[in-house]
Amino acid sequence: MVTLAVNDTPLARSLSHRGLLDADLLETSGPHVDGAVAAFPQRPFLLHNAVWDWSLAHPDALSQDDVVALTMRRLAQTRAPWLSVHIGFSAATVAYEDGMRPTSPQLDRDETLASMVRTASDLAGRLEVPLLLENLDYQPTGAYAHICEPAFVRELIEASGTYLLLDLAHAQVSADRLGVDVTTYLAELPLDRVRQLHVSGPRLRGGVLVDAHEPLRDADVRLLQELLWATTPWALTLEYGRDEAELLRQVEMLRDVLGVEGAGR
């Protein structure tokens, strides 16, 4: 059975407190962990990106700012069954500014892949739970070179022995910006290694498809259904948290898509 999760937002927390959110888990991240655990001390969570503004491509990624210690602490706090992190970026250091931007020179493909494989393999070896890497949405900032190509994702996942968190909206954005049909793009990813899905609706803004975290539309749902036939995820996370009625409707719809009964929460 696929676990249904919702990302950790003020709205999701409010609905959970009121017993209205029919989701199995909340998925929290980084500095939000402390507040999430304090709000729901008896509940396990999914943990995504234990630390922020971090790249697997840094040559000393696991020595930075107590990354390992923070990750271990947040895993223990959340009791998460696995850890998921961004696949990383084509620069050793990055910072968020309307998308990730490099704060160090861009790395070539071989350098990026080698650093990521080394870091992901090392991190996976230190964990007592599986490590999942999430595909990203291509943006022309210089930080996303190489990493959104399906062949690169496949090579990294296979070489590091990790699993894939497949973000469907990220895949749609990357396919659109790279000029590839989304079905072809998805088929070239290591679908046999998918263990979690992130879903939300992308939108056109200024003529460009972006990861907008809007409600799923019919075409998104059809694409999700096709993906579910081709993968065996442990969990699916809905990344939406704006309107209460819409969030509840999306959760109910995803219950139907997954073919599982509600959690009764």
Protein Blocks (a to p, Z undefined) as FASTA:
>chain_A
ZZddddddfklmmmmmnopaccfbdcdehjllmmmmmmmmmbccddehjbghiafkbmkl
mmgghlmmmmmmmmmmnopabdcddebdcbfbdcdeeiaadfbdcddfklmmmmmmmmmm
mmmmmpcbdcddddddddfehpmgojlpmklmmmmmmmnopacdddfklmmmmmmmnopa
fklmmmmpcfklpcbdcddddddeehiacdehpacdfklmmmmmmmmmmpccfbdcdddd
fbfmlmmmmmmmmmmmnopacehZZ
